[in-house]
Amino acid sequence: MGGTNIYDSSSTNGGTRGPHWCTVAYWELRQRVGRLFTVTDPYINIFQSLPHGDGLSLEILQEDTDMDSVRRTRDKIGYGCVLSKEDDGIWVYNRSSYPIFVNSPTLDTPNSRTSTVIKVMPGYSIKIFDYDFVRLLKGVKDPRLLDGPYDPTSLRISFAKGWGPSYHRQFITSCPCWLEVLLNLVDR
């Protein structure tokens, strides 16, 4: 696996610049931290500290905080996760020692008012976005049943803390450390 240079958001494998397939934003609670990262390589490693690989080091983006929940969660990110663009969709692999929690339009039940959040244990992977299923969703999602904005190309991943109807935190913006992945499906 080649890596994405965290200092050059236009980095690609093989030296040729291709279209980006996603943009990654890192959040702490309700605050976006750092800039958006455009990904053109077929995968990106996202982790806490530079010794944990090549890719996006969240430690570089983070500032000192007095919030205990954020500090404790940062310590749990460790090796983080790998996002991978495959022929059938987008996969996430949990490299951390703690669970990650994921949400995607293709994991939700069509026309459900609540978001489905899936717990991914350390060492496991899941297809977080299915290209074929999203095509079906375009004709099924009824905008009258949605509460608030809906983005069929947005994925959410939280580190160590879940959210939703089955968790203490009802919204991802209550999670100490999380990612928003905005897909660019122009070439699909």
ROSE-4610 file (N, C-alpha, C; in Angstrom, 1 decimal, always signed):
// ROSE-4610
residu = [M/M/M/G/G/G/G/G/G/T/T/T/N/N/N/I/I/I/Y/Y/Y/D/D/D/S/S/S/S/S/S/S/S/S/T/T/T/N/N/N/G/G/G/G/G/G/T/T/T/R/R/R/G/G/G/P/P/P/H/H/H/W/W/W/C/C/C/T/T/T/V/V/V/A/A/A/Y/Y/Y/W/W/W/E/E/E/L/L/L/R/R/R/Q/Q/Q/R/R/R/V/V/V/G/G/G/R/R/R/L/L/L/F/F/F/T/T/T/V/V/V/T/T/T/D/D/D/P/P/P/Y/Y/Y/I/I/I/N/N/N/I/I/I/F/F/F/Q/Q/Q/S/S/S/L/L/L/P/P/P/H/H/H/G/G/G/D/D/D/G/G/G/L/L/L/S/S/S/L/L/L/E/E/E/I/I/I/L/L/L/Q/Q/Q/E/E/E/D/D/D/T/T/T/D/D/D/M/M/M/D/D/D/S/S/S/V/V/V/R/R/R/R/R/R/T/T/T/R/R/R/D/D/D/K/K/K/I/I/I/G/G/G/Y/Y/Y/G/G/G/C/C/C/V/V/V/L/L/L/S/S/S/K/K/K/E/E/E/D/D/D/D/D/D/G/G/G/I/I/I/W/W/W/V/V/V/Y/Y/Y/N/N/N/R/R/R/S/S/S/S/S/S/Y/Y/Y/P/P/P/I/I/I/F/F/F/V/V/V/N/N/N/S/S/S/P/P/P/T/T/T/L/L/L/D/D/D/T/T/T/P/P/P/N/N/N/S/S/S/R/R/R/T/T/T/S/S/S/T/T/T/V/V/V/I/I/I/K/K/K/V/V/V/M/M/M/P/P/P/G/G/G/Y/Y/Y/S/S/S/I/I/I/K/K/K/I/I/I/F/F/F/D/D/D/Y/Y/Y/D/D/D/F/F/F/V/V/V/R/R/R/L/L/L/L/L/L/K/K/K/G/G/G/V/V/V/K/K/K/D/D/D/P/P/P/R/R/R/L/L/L/L/L/L/D/D/D/G/G/G/P/P/P/Y/Y/Y/D/D/D/P/P/P/T/T/T/S/S/S/L/L/L/R/R/R/I/I/I/S/S/S/F/F/F/A/A/A/K/K/K/G/G/G/W/W/W/G/G/G/P/P/P/S/S/S/Y/Y/Y/H/H/H/R/R/R/Q/Q/Q/F/F/F/I/I/I/T/T/T/S/S/S/C/C/C/P/P/P/C/C/C/W/W/W/L/L/L/E/E/E/V/V/V/L/L/L/L/L/L/N/N/N/L/L/L/V/V/V/D/D/D/R/R/R]
num = [1/1/1/2/2/2/3/3/3/4/4/4/5/5/5/6/6/6/7/7/7/8/8/8/9/9/9/10/10/10/11/11/11/12/12/12/13/13/13/14/14/14/15/15/15/16/16/16/17/17/17/18/18/18/19/19/19/20/20/20/21/21/21/22/22/22/23/23/23/24/24/24/25/25/25/26/26/26/27/27/27/28/28/28/29/29/29/30/30/30/31/31/31/32/32/32/33/33/33/34/34/34/35/35/35/36/36/36/37/37/37/38/38/38/39/39/39/40/40/40/41/41/41/42/42/42/43/43/43/44/44/44/45/45/45/46/46/46/47/47/47/48/48/48/49/49/49/50/50/50/51/51/51/52/52/52/53/53/53/54/54/54/55/55/55/56/56/56/57/57/57/58/58/58/59/59/59/60/60/60/61/61/61/62/62/62/63/63/63/64/64/64/65/65/65/66/66/66/67/67/67/68/68/68/69/69/69/70/70/70/71/71/71/72/72/72/73/73/73/74/74/74/75/75/75/76/76/76/77/77/77/78/78/78/79/79/79/80/80/80/81/81/81/82/82/82/83/83/83/84/84/84/85/85/85/86/86/86/87/87/87/88/88/88/89/89/89/90/90/90/91/91/91/92/92/92/93/93/93/94/94/94/95/95/95/96/96/96/97/97/97/98/98/98/99/99/99/100/100/100/101/101/101/102/102/102/103/103/103/104/104/104/105/105/105/106/106/106/107/107/107/108/108/108/109/109/109/110/110/110/111/111/111/112/112/112/113/113/113/114/114/114/115/115/115/116/116/116/117/117/117/118/118/118/119/119/119/120/120/120/121/121/121/122/122/122/123/123/123/124/124/124/125/125/125/126/126/126/127/127/127/128/128/128/129/129/129/130/130/130/131/131/131/132/132/132/133/133/133/134/134/134/135/135/135/136/136/136/137/137/137/138/138/138/139/139/139/140/140/140/141/141/141/142/142/142/143/143/143/144/144/144/145/145/145/146/146/146/147/147/147/148/148/148/149/149/149/150/150/150/151/151/151/152/152/152/153/153/153/154/154/154/155/155/155/156/156/156/157/157/157/158/158/158/159/159/159/160/160/160/161/161/161/162/162/162/163/163/163/164/164/164/165/165/165/166/166/166/167/167/167/168/168/168/169/169/169/170/170/170/171/171/171/172/172/172/173/173/173/174/174/174/175/175/175/176/176/176/177/177/177/178/178/178/179/179/179/180/180/180/181/181/181/182/182/182/183/183/183/184/184/184/185/185/185/186/186/186/187/187/187/188/188/188]
x = [+0.8/+0.0/+0.9/+0.6/+1.2/+0.4/+0.9/+0.2/-0.1/-1.0/-1.3/-0.5/+0.2/+1.0/+0.1/+0.2/-0.7/-0.4/+0.7/+1.0/+0.6/+0.3/-0.1/-1.4/-2.5/-3.8/-4.0/-3.1/-3.2/-2.4/-1.8/-0.9/-1.6/-1.0/-1.5/-0.4/-0.8/+0.1/+0.5/+1.7/+2.2/+2.5/+2.4/+2.8/+1.8/+0.7/-0.2/-1.4/-1.8/-3.0/-4.3/-5.1/-6.4/-7.5/-8.7/-9.8/-9.9/-10.3/-10.4/-11.7/-11.7/-12.9/-13.5/-12.8/-13.4/-12.6/-13.3/-12.7/-13.0/-12.0/-12.1/-12.0/-13.0/-12.9/-12.9/-12.0/-11.9/-12.6/-13.4/-14.2/-13.9/-14.0/-14.1/-15.4/-16.3/-17.6/-18.3/-18.6/-19.3/-18.3/-17.0/-16.0/-15.1/-15.1/-14.2/-12.8/-11.8/-10.4/-9.6/-8.9/-8.0/-8.7/-8.0/-8.6/-9.1/-9.8/-10.3/-9.2/-9.2/-8.2/-8.8/-8.3/-8.8/-8.0/-8.6/-8.0/-8.1/-7.0/-7.0/-6.4/-5.6/-5.2/-6.3/-6.2/-7.4/-7.7/-6.8/-7.1/-6.4/-6.8/-6.1/-6.1/-4.9/-4.7/-5.0/-5.9/-6.2/-5.8/-4.9/-4.4/-4.1/-3.7/-3.5/-2.1/-1.0/+0.3/+1.2/+2.1/+2.9/+3.6/+4.1/+4.8/+3.8/+2.5/+1.6/+1.4/+2.2/+2.1/+2.1/+1.8/+1.7/+0.2/-0.1/-1.5/-1.9/-3.0/-3.5/-3.3/-2.4/-2.1/-3.0/-3.9/-4.8/-4.1/-3.1/-2.3/-1.8/-1.4/-0.9/-2.0/-3.3/-4.4/-4.8/-4.6/-5.2/-4.5/-5.2/-4.7/-4.9/-4.2/-4.4/-5.9/-6.4/-7.8/-7.9/-8.9/-9.2/-10.4/-10.8/-12.0/-11.5/-11.8/-11.3/-11.8/-13.0/-13.6/-12.8/-12.4/-11.7/-10.3/-9.6/-8.3/-8.3/-9.2/-9.3/-9.6/-10.4/-10.7/-9.6/-8.9/-7.6/-6.7/-6.5/-5.6/-6.0/-7.3/-7.8/-7.8/-7.5/-7.5/-6.4/-5.2/-4.1/-3.8/-3.9/-3.7/-4.9/-6.0/-7.1/-7.8/-8.0/-8.7/-8.1/-8.5/-8.2/-9.5/-9.6/-10.7/-10.2/-10.9/-10.5/-11.6/-11.2/-12.2/-11.9/-13.0/-12.9/-13.9/-13.9/-14.8/-16.3/-16.6/-18.0/-18.4/-17.5/-17.9/-16.7/-17.1/-16.1/-16.0/-14.8/-14.7/-13.9/-14.1/-13.4/-12.8/-11.5/-10.9/-10.5/-10.9/-10.5/-9.2/-8.2/-6.8/-6.6/-7.6/-7.5/-7.6/-7.3/-7.5/-8.9/-9.7/-11.0/-12.0/-13.3/-14.2/-14.3/-14.7/-15.2/-16.6/-17.3/-18.8/-19.0/-19.8/-19.9/-21.4/-21.6/-23.0/-22.8/-23.7/-23.7/-25.1/-25.5/-26.8/-27.1/-26.1/-26.3/-26.4/-26.1/-26.3/-27.7/-28.3/-29.6/-30.7/-31.8/-33.0/-33.7/-34.1/-34.8/-36.0/-36.1/-37.2/-37.3/-36.2/-36.2/-35.9/-36.5/-36.2/-35.0/-34.4/-33.2/-32.1/-30.9/-29.7/-29.2/-28.8/-28.2/-26.7/-26.3/-24.9/-24.4/-23.3/-22.7/-21.4/-21.3/-20.0/-19.1/-17.9/-16.9/-15.7/-15.6/-14.6/-13.2/-12.2/-10.8/-10.4/-9.7/-9.3/-10.3/-11.5/-12.6/-12.8/-13.4/-13.8/-15.2/-15.8/-17.1/-17.2/-18.1/-18.4/-19.3/-18.8/-19.5/-20.4/-20.1/-20.8/-20.9/-22.1/-22.3/-22.8/-22.0/-22.4/-23.7/-24.0/-25.3/-26.4/-26.3/-27.4/-27.7/-26.7/-27.0/-27.8/-27.6/-28.4/-29.9/-30.1/-31.5/-32.1/-31.3/-31.8/-32.3/-31.7/-32.1/-33.5/-34.1/-35.5/-36.4/-35.9/-36.7/-36.8/-35.7/-35.7/-36.8/-37.7/-38.8/-38.4/-38.1/-37.6/-38.6/-39.9/-40.9/-40.7/-40.0/-39.8/-38.5/-37.6/-36.3/-36.4/-35.7/-35.5/-34.2/-34.3/-33.0/-32.4/-31.2/-30.5/-30.1/-30.1/-29.7/-28.7/-27.6/-26.6/-26.3/-26.7/-26.5/-25.0/-24.1/-22.7/-21.8/-22.4/-21.7/-21.7/-20.5/-20.2/-19.7/-20.0/-19.5/-18.9/-17.8/-17.0/-16.6/-17.0/-16.5/-15.6/-14.6/-13.6/-14.1/-14.2/-14.4/-15.8/-16.5/-17.9/-18.9/-20.0/-21.1/-22.2/-23.1/-24.2/-25.5/-26.6/-27.8/-28.8/-29.9/-31.0/-30.5/-29.5/-29.1/-27.9/-27.5/-26.4/-26.8/-25.9/-26.1/-26.0/-25.2/-25.0/-26.0/-26.9/-28.0/-27.4/-26.5/-26.0/-24.5/-24.0/-22.5/-21.8/-22.4/-21.8/-21.6/-22.0/-21.7/-20.6/-20.0/-18.9/-17.6/-16.7/-15.5/-14.6/-14.4/-13.5/-14.2/-14.4/-15.1/-14.6/-15.0/-14.6/-15.9/-15.9/-16.9/-16.2/-16.7/-16.2/-17.2/-16.8/-17.7/-17.2/-18.0/-17.7/-17.9/-17.0/-17.1/-17.5/-18.7/-19.1/-19.3/-18.6/-18.7/-18.3/-17.2/-16.7/-17.5/-18.5/-19.2/-20.4]
y = [-1.2/+0.0/+1.2/+2.2/+3.5/+4.4/+5.5/+6.3/+7.7/+8.4/+9.7/+10.7/+11.6/+12.5/+13.5/+13.7/+14.5/+16.0/+16.3/+17.7/+18.1/+17.2/+17.5/+16.8/+17.6/+16.9/+16.5/+16.7/+16.3/+15.0/+14.4/+13.3/+12.1/+11.4/+10.2/+9.1/+7.9/+6.8/+6.9/+6.6/+6.6/+7.9/+9.0/+10.3/+11.0/+10.4/+11.0/+11.5/+12.7/+13.2/+12.8/+12.1/+11.7/+12.4/+12.1/+12.8/+12.3/+13.1/+12.7/+11.9/+10.9/+10.1/+10.5/+11.2/+11.6/+12.8/+13.5/+14.5/+14.1/+14.2/+13.8/+15.1/+15.2/+16.3/+15.6/+16.1/+15.6/+16.6/+16.0/+16.8/+16.4/+17.3/+17.1/+17.7/+16.9/+17.3/+18.1/+19.4/+20.2/+21.0/+20.9/+21.7/+21.0/+21.4/+20.8/+21.3/+20.4/+20.6/+20.5/+21.5/+21.5/+21.6/+21.5/+21.6/+20.3/+20.4/+19.2/+18.6/+17.2/+16.5/+15.8/+16.1/+15.5/+14.2/+13.1/+11.8/+11.4/+11.1/+10.6/+9.2/+8.8/+7.4/+6.5/+5.2/+4.3/+4.0/+4.5/+4.3/+5.4/+5.5/+6.5/+5.9/+5.9/+5.6/+6.8/+6.7/+7.8/+7.3/+8.0/+7.5/+8.7/+8.4/+9.5/+10.1/+9.3/+9.8/+9.4/+10.2/+9.9/+8.5/+8.0/+6.7/+5.6/+5.8/+4.8/+4.6/+5.2/+4.9/+6.2/+6.0/+7.2/+7.4/+8.6/+9.0/+10.3/+10.3/+11.5/+11.3/+12.0/+12.0/+13.1/+12.6/+13.6/+14.4/+13.9/+14.6/+16.0/+16.0/+17.2/+18.3/+17.9/+18.9/+19.4/+18.5/+18.8/+19.9/+20.6/+21.6/+21.1/+21.7/+21.4/+21.6/+20.8/+20.9/+20.6/+21.2/+20.9/+20.0/+19.4/+18.5/+17.1/+16.5/+15.1/+14.1/+14.2/+13.2/+13.2/+14.4/+14.5/+13.9/+14.3/+13.7/+12.2/+11.7/+10.2/+9.5/+10.1/+9.5/+9.6/+10.7/+10.8/+9.7/+9.4/+8.3/+6.9/+6.8/+5.5/+5.3/+6.4/+6.3/+5.4/+5.6/+4.7/+4.6/+3.4/+3.1/+3.5/+3.9/+4.4/+3.5/+3.9/+3.1/+3.4/+2.5/+2.7/+2.8/+3.8/+3.9/+3.5/+2.6/+2.0/+2.1/+2.6/+2.6/+1.4/+0.5/-0.7/-0.7/-1.7/-1.7/-1.8/-2.4/-2.5/-1.5/-0.6/+0.4/+0.9/+1.5/+2.1/+1.1/+0.7/-0.1/+0.6/+0.3/+0.8/-0.4/-0.3/-1.4/-0.7/-1.3/-0.7/-1.3/-0.4/-0.7/-0.4/+0.3/+0.7/-0.5/-0.3/-1.3/-1.1/-0.2/+0.1/+0.1/-0.1/-0.1/+1.3/+1.3/+2.5/+2.3/+3.4/+3.4/+4.1/+3.5/+4.0/+4.2/+5.2/+5.4/+5.9/+5.4/+5.7/+5.5/+6.3/+6.1/+4.7/+3.9/+2.6/+1.6/+2.0/+1.1/+1.4/+2.5/+2.9/+2.1/+1.9/+1.4/+2.5/+2.2/+3.3/+3.9/+5.2/+5.9/+5.8/+5.4/+5.4/+6.8/+7.1/+8.4/+8.4/+7.3/+7.2/+6.6/+7.1/+6.6/+5.3/+4.4/+3.1/+3.3/+3.0/+3.1/+1.7/+1.3/+0.0/+0.1/-0.8/-0.9/-1.9/-1.4/-2.3/-2.5/-3.7/-4.1/-4.0/-3.9/-3.9/-5.1/-4.8/-5.9/-6.3/-5.7/-6.0/-4.9/-5.3/-4.3/-4.4/-3.4/-3.4/-2.5/-2.9/-2.1/-1.0/+0.2/+1.3/+2.0/+1.8/+2.5/+1.5/+1.2/+0.3/+1.0/+1.0/+1.8/+1.4/+0.1/-0.4/+0.0/-0.1/+0.2/+1.7/+2.6/+4.0/+4.4/+3.7/+3.9/+3.6/+2.5/+2.1/+3.2/+3.7/+4.6/+5.9/+6.3/+7.6/+7.6/+6.5/+6.4/+6.1/+5.8/+5.3/+6.3/+7.1/+8.1/+9.1/+9.2/+10.2/+11.4/+12.6/+13.7/+14.2/+13.9/+14.3/+13.6/+12.4/+11.7/+12.0/+12.8/+13.1/+14.2/+14.1/+15.1/+15.8/+17.0/+17.8/+17.4/+18.0/+17.7/+16.3/+15.8/+14.5/+14.5/+13.9/+13.9/+12.4/+12.0/+10.6/+10.2/+11.2/+10.9/+11.2/+11.2/+11.6/+10.4/+10.0/+8.9/+9.5/+8.9/+9.3/+8.2/+8.5/+7.4/+8.1/+7.5/+8.0/+6.9/+7.5/+6.6/+6.4/+5.1/+4.6/+4.9/+5.8/+6.2/+6.1/+5.5/+5.4/+6.5/+6.5/+7.5/+7.0/+7.6/+7.2/+6.7/+6.1/+5.7/+4.6/+3.8/+2.8/+3.2/+4.5/+5.0/+6.2/+6.5/+7.7/+9.0/+9.0/+10.2/+10.0/+10.9/+10.8/+11.2/+12.2/+12.7/+12.6/+12.5/+12.3/+13.5/+14.7/+15.9/+15.9/+14.8/+14.6/+13.7/+13.1/+12.2/+13.0/+12.6/+13.4/+13.6/+12.5/+12.5/+11.7/+12.4/+11.7/+12.2/+11.5/+11.8/+12.0/+12.9/+13.1/+12.8/+11.9/+11.5/+11.9/+12.8/+13.3/+12.7/+11.8/+11.1/+11.9/+11.8/+12.4/+11.2/+11.1/+10.0/+10.3/+11.4/+11.8/+10.7/+9.9/+8.9/+7.6/+7.5/+6.2/+6.1]
z = [+0.0/+0.0/+0.0/-0.9/-0.9/+0.0/+0.4/+1.4/+0.8/+1.5/+1.2/+2.1/+1.4/+2.1/+2.8/+4.1/+4.9/+4.6/+4.0/+3.7/+2.3/+1.5/+0.1/-0.2/-0.2/-0.4/-1.8/-2.7/-4.1/-4.4/-3.4/-3.5/-4.1/-5.0/-5.6/-5.8/-5.9/-6.2/-7.6/-7.9/-9.3/-9.9/-9.1/-9.5/-10.5/-10.9/-11.8/-10.9/-11.2/-10.4/-11.0/-10.2/-10.6/-9.8/-10.1/-9.4/-8.0/-7.1/-5.7/-5.5/-4.6/-4.4/-3.1/-2.2/-1.0/-0.4/+0.6/+1.4/+2.8/+3.7/+5.1/+6.0/+6.9/+7.9/+9.3/+10.2/+11.5/+12.5/+13.4/+14.3/+15.7/+16.6/+18.1/+18.6/+19.0/+19.4/+18.2/+18.4/+17.3/+16.5/+16.8/+16.2/+15.2/+13.9/+12.9/+13.3/+13.2/+13.6/+12.4/+12.0/+10.9/+9.6/+8.5/+7.2/+6.7/+5.5/+4.9/+4.1/+4.0/+3.3/+2.1/+1.0/-0.3/-0.5/-0.9/-1.0/-2.5/-3.1/-4.5/-4.6/-3.6/-3.5/-3.3/-3.6/-3.4/-1.9/-1.0/+0.4/+1.2/+2.4/+3.3/+4.7/+5.4/+6.8/+7.6/+8.6/+9.5/+10.9/+11.6/+12.9/+13.8/+15.0/+16.0/+15.8/+15.8/+15.9/+14.7/+14.3/+13.1/+13.1/+14.3/+14.2/+13.8/+13.7/+13.3/+11.9/+11.0/+9.6/+8.8/+7.5/+6.6/+6.3/+6.1/+5.9/+6.6/+7.3/+8.0/+9.5/+10.0/+11.5/+12.1/+12.9/+13.6/+14.6/+15.2/+16.2/+15.7/+14.4/+13.8/+13.8/+13.7/+13.6/+15.0/+16.0/+17.3/+18.1/+18.9/+19.8/+21.2/+22.2/+23.6/+23.9/+24.8/+25.2/+26.7/+27.3/+28.7/+28.9/+27.8/+27.8/+28.0/+29.2/+29.5/+28.5/+28.0/+27.1/+25.8/+25.3/+24.1/+24.3/+25.4/+25.6/+25.8/+26.5/+26.7/+25.3/+24.5/+23.2/+22.3/+22.3/+21.4/+21.8/+23.1/+23.5/+22.9/+22.6/+22.2/+20.6/+19.9/+18.4/+18.0/+18.5/+18.2/+16.7/+16.1/+14.7/+13.9/+14.5/+13.8/+12.8/+11.6/+10.6/+9.2/+8.3/+6.9/+6.1/+5.3/+4.4/+3.0/+2.3/+1.1/+0.0/-1.1/-2.3/-3.1/-3.1/-3.9/-5.0/-5.8/-7.0/-6.5/-5.4/-4.9/-4.0/-3.5/-2.5/-1.7/-0.6/+0.3/+1.6/+1.9/+3.1/+4.2/+5.4/+6.5/+7.3/+7.7/+8.5/+9.8/+10.9/+12.2/+12.7/+12.7/+13.1/+14.6/+15.2/+16.6/+17.6/+18.8/+19.9/+20.5/+20.0/+20.5/+19.3/+19.6/+18.5/+17.8/+16.6/+15.9/+15.6/+15.3/+15.1/+13.7/+12.9/+11.5/+11.2/+10.3/+9.8/+8.3/+7.5/+6.1/+5.6/+4.5/+3.9/+3.5/+3.1/+2.6/+3.7/+5.0/+6.1/+6.8/+6.5/+7.0/+6.3/+7.0/+6.4/+5.7/+4.4/+3.7/+4.4/+4.4/+5.0/+6.5/+7.1/+8.6/+9.1/+10.2/+10.8/+11.7/+12.0/+12.8/+12.0/+12.4/+11.7/+12.3/+11.4/+11.9/+12.1/+13.3/+13.7/+13.9/+13.2/+13.4/+14.1/+15.1/+15.9/+15.1/+14.9/+14.2/+15.2/+15.6/+16.6/+16.0/+16.9/+16.4/+15.6/+14.5/+13.6/+12.5/+12.5/+11.6/+10.6/+9.5/+8.4/+8.1/+7.4/+6.9/+5.7/+4.8/+3.6/+4.1/+4.2/+4.8/+3.8/+2.5/+1.4/+0.2/-0.2/-1.3/-2.5/-3.6/-4.8/-5.4/-5.5/-6.1/-5.2/-3.9/-3.0/-3.0/-3.1/-3.2/-4.4/-5.5/-6.7/-6.4/-5.7/-5.3/-4.4/-3.4/-2.5/-3.1/-4.2/-4.8/-5.2/-5.5/-5.9/-4.7/-3.5/-2.4/-1.3/-1.0/+0.1/-0.1/+0.8/+0.8/+1.6/+1.0/+1.7/+2.8/+2.6/+3.7/+5.0/+5.0/+6.2/+6.9/+6.3/+6.8/+7.9/+8.9/+9.9/+9.7/+9.2/+8.9/+7.6/+7.4/+6.1/+5.9/+4.7/+4.4/+3.2/+3.4/+2.4/+2.0/+0.8/+0.5/+0.2/+0.3/+0.0/+1.3/+2.4/+3.6/+4.6/+5.0/+6.0/+7.3/+8.4/+9.7/+10.4/+11.1/+11.8/+13.1/+14.3/+15.5/+16.2/+16.9/+17.6/+19.0/+19.4/+20.7/+21.3/+20.8/+21.3/+20.3/+20.6/+19.7/+19.9/+19.0/+19.1/+18.5/+18.7/+18.2/+19.2/+18.8/+19.7/+20.8/+20.4/+21.4/+22.3/+22.2/+23.0/+23.8/+24.8/+25.6/+24.8/+23.8/+22.9/+21.7/+21.6/+20.5/+19.2/+19.1/+17.9/+17.8/+16.6/+16.4/+16.9/+16.9/+17.4/+19.0/+19.6/+21.0/+21.2/+20.1/+20.2/+20.3/+21.2/+21.3/+20.1/+19.3/+18.2/+17.0/+15.9/+14.8/+13.4/+12.4/+11.0/+10.2/+9.3/+8.3/+7.0/+6.2/+4.9/+3.9/+3.0/+1.9/+0.6/+0.1/-1.1/-2.4/-3.3/-4.7/-5.6/-6.0/-6.8/-8.3/-8.7/-10.1/-11.1/-10.7/-11.6/-11.5/-10.6/-10.4/-11.3]
